[in-house]
Amino acid sequence: MEKITLKVEGMSCNHCVNAIEGSVGKLDGVSYTKVNLQEGNVEVEYDSSKVNLDKIKETIDDQGYDVK
């Protein structure tokens, strides 16, 4: 398992939290997703043999947020 914290811009409310945690959390191989609105980041724990970092970033981007 790998753990990464991604800087994400555009998050401002509980809808943002639910959108990101819900979509990333559904990815096969993701075991943990936590959004921190105040810090503007998303912490993800995932199995790199099942999902790669690019797919996680793409999933967040597809929800309308900018991953830095």
Rosetta blueprint (number, residue, H / E / L):
1 M L
2 E E
3 K E
4 I E
5 T E
6 L E
7 K E
8 V E
9 E E
10 G L
11 M L
12 S L
13 C L
14 N H
15 H H
16 C H
17 V H
18 N H
19 A H
20 I H
21 E H
22 G H
23 S H
24 V H
25 G H
26 K L
27 L L
28 D L
29 G L
30 V E
31 S E
32 Y E
33 T E
34 K E
35 V E
36 N E
37 L L
38 Q L
39 E L
40 G L
41 N E
42 V E
43 E E
44 V E
45 E E
46 Y E
47 D L
48 S L
49 S L
50 K L
51 V L
52 N L
53 L H
54 D H
55 K H
56 I H
57 K H
58 E H
59 T H
60 I H
61 D H
62 D H
63 Q L
64 G L
65 Y L
66 D E
67 V E
68 K L
